[in-house]
Amino acid sequence: MDSKKYNTMDVVVFILYALFGIFMFFIPINLMGANTIPIDHITNLVKKIPYYNLIFGVFIVISGILYAIKSKSWQKSKLHMVFFALKLVSLVFVFMYVTNIGPARIFDKDMLPLIWNSIMVSVTTIVPIGSVFLAFLTGFGLMEFIGVFMEPVMRPVFKTPGKSAVDAVASFVGSYSLALLITNRVYMEDTYTKKEAAIIATGFSTVSATFMIIVANTLDLMDYWLVYFWVTLFVTFIVTAITARIYPLSKKPQEYYSGKQYIPEPKKKVTFKDAADAGMAAYKKSDNLFTVIKDNFVDGFKMSLNIAPSLLGVGMVGLLLAEYTPIFDILGYIFYPFTLITRVEEPLMVAQALGMSIAEMLLPAPIVANAGLGIIAKMLVAVVSVSEILFFSASIPVMMGTEIPLKFSDYIIIWIERVILSIVITMPILYILF
């Protein structure tokens, strides 16, 4: 873009929007005795509305099920039918929560109240609110500005094109579902190969910073928010660089959606002017502030509708399976050697908690929080819960809805790889920091 096409006022507004977005997500402030980022303060204020947890919780779960029925999402595959059935199961837990009828164990603070208040209501509240402010990070050129600087890094490190940096940033500060839709669209336009699309989907499509706030709050880590965020970012991308080079991702074909063969990108030197022009070009193409905020809020609210019944249904089924079956204990033994050799506090319990992340990434946090473990163990669980990326209550069903060539076995293998690598990479960092 020719620099003459934008003026000083455009640059000032671009910078102000970027700074405001950064402030809302990355600058902790002390208010009413709590030291946390502004987004979290706003969410906590909303949740103090009388009867909010009950009324909003019932509304969002029932609306989410009606939304799933309207969109007919269960018709895509047998696996989608299973997830739809789990959404319907959430109605049983809604009935129990409202009427207080059911087995006494269900109403203990580490069961239904935990999933309802600390996870389901918290997440479905913060996602739409966070989406409003994400507009300032994702809607006015900042991502494109960063993406240009990342071009020389992406291909050698992650084996993906430079523009995939935008997907990576979009997921971490925005919405993995939106980033997956972007990835799918770009893949179907023959811009990403099958291998690149699979790496991007399983390596960059993390839960956003808004979900990370829930994890940090559950584990009482908001005092360490910036450390947590940057360690998670670093670990997630290092793990992605490794998984891109091992089975099954390494065996995905380097061919495009239409079947044509891969064409290497020409190498070019990146300058600040290139980045500024890309950022300003995106800024000039963007809609007005009101429209971008409205669209982001609608996307965030739709995401809340999609995940609310899953968070409640899969979350509660996961906790019940953990309580009354050995399934997560067995899964945990896969990771036990790695928590043992890295000398994590209560290595078996931490390993078994991390085994629960395949069901729902938020489940390990309350298990470890209730055990009263130290800062290193809690931080490890917080990091791995995000860096593992793949879980059945949300991210895997969204990936299944795309054309990206991933099999059911791929999800399981990549999840195991990511958890193991995350443990091994994170623990030395935590020993240095704490």
Protein Blocks (a to p, Z undefined) as FASTA:
>chain_A
ZZklpcfklmmmmmmmmmmmmmmmmmccdeehiacdfklmmmmmmmmpghklmmmmmmmm
mmmmmmmmmnommmmpmklmmmmmmmmmmmmmmmmmmnopacfklmpmklmmmmmmmmmm
mmmmmmmmmmmmmmmmmmnopmmmmmmmmmmmmmmmnopafklmmmmmmmmmmcfklmmm
mmmmmmmnomacfklmmmmmmmmmccdfklmmmmmmmnopmmmmmmmmmmmmmmmmmmmm
mmmmpcfklmpccddfkopacdddddddddfklmmmmmmmmmmmpccfklmmmmmmmmmm
mmmmmmmmmmmmmmmmmmmmmmmmcklmmmmmmmmmmmmmnopahkllmmmmmmmmmmom
klmmmmmmmnopafklmmmmmmmmmmnopacklmmmmmmmpmbdcdfklmmmmmmmmmmm
mmmmmmmmmmmmZZ
